[in-house]
Amino acid sequence: MWCRVLAVRVRFANGTTKDLNVNGISIRELFKILNLLLEEYIIVVKGRVVTEDYIVKDGDELVLYPVVSGG
């Protein structure tokens, strides 16, 4: 069975980027690959906040904003 590989860019709030070739996986699975914790980031794709169930698509750019708390 042939699977098309998707190109996805992950952009961190500090300006660094990581380009990945993944096959239609969820944000949850992507975070496992990146060894990141979902609770620590807000994920934005095309100007919209997405959940861990979002399936990344070819050409997506995910922007990860760290969650900040305090007072």
C-alpha positions as CSV (number, residue, x, y, z in Angstrom):
1,M,0.0,0.0,0.0
2,W,1.4,3.4,-1.0
3,C,1.1,6.3,1.4
4,R,1.6,9.9,0.3
5,V,4.1,11.7,2.6
6,L,3.0,15.2,3.8
7,A,5.2,18.2,4.3
8,V,4.4,20.1,7.4
9,R,6.2,23.0,9.0
10,V,6.1,23.5,12.8
11,R,6.9,27.1,13.8
12,F,7.7,27.9,17.4
13,A,7.0,31.3,19.0
14,N,10.7,32.0,19.3
15,G,11.0,31.9,15.5
16,T,12.6,28.5,15.0
17,T,11.0,26.1,12.6
18,K,11.1,22.4,12.0
19,D,10.0,20.8,8.7
20,L,8.6,17.3,8.9
21,N,7.4,14.7,6.4
22,V,4.4,13.0,8.1
23,N,1.5,10.9,6.8
24,G,-1.8,12.5,7.8
25,I,-1.3,12.2,11.5
26,S,-3.1,14.0,14.4
27,I,-1.6,16.8,16.4
28,R,-1.5,14.4,19.3
29,E,0.7,11.9,17.3
30,L,2.8,14.8,16.0
31,F,3.5,16.0,19.6
32,K,4.6,12.5,20.5
33,I,7.1,12.5,17.6
34,L,8.4,15.9,18.7
35,N,8.5,14.8,22.3
36,L,6.3,17.8,23.4
37,L,3.5,18.0,25.9
38,L,0.1,19.2,24.5
39,E,-0.7,21.0,27.8
40,E,2.2,23.4,27.2
41,Y,1.2,24.8,23.8
42,I,-1.7,26.5,22.0
43,I,-1.6,25.2,18.4
44,V,-2.7,27.5,15.5
45,V,-3.1,26.5,11.9
46,K,-4.2,29.1,9.3
47,G,-5.1,31.6,12.0
48,R,-7.3,29.2,13.9
49,V,-6.7,27.4,17.2
50,V,-6.9,23.6,16.7
51,T,-7.2,20.7,19.0
52,E,-5.0,17.6,19.4
53,D,-7.5,15.8,17.1
54,Y,-6.7,18.0,14.1
55,I,-5.2,16.0,11.2
56,V,-2.3,17.8,9.7
57,K,-2.5,18.3,5.9
58,D,0.1,18.8,3.2
59,G,1.5,22.3,3.4
60,D,0.2,23.1,6.9
61,E,2.2,25.4,9.0
62,L,1.5,24.8,12.7
63,V,2.4,27.7,15.0
64,L,3.0,26.7,18.6
65,Y,2.5,29.2,21.3
66,P,3.7,28.3,24.8
67,V,1.0,28.5,27.5
68,V,1.9,31.2,30.0
69,S,0.3,31.4,33.5
70,G,0.9,33.4,36.5
71,G,-0.4,36.6,37.9
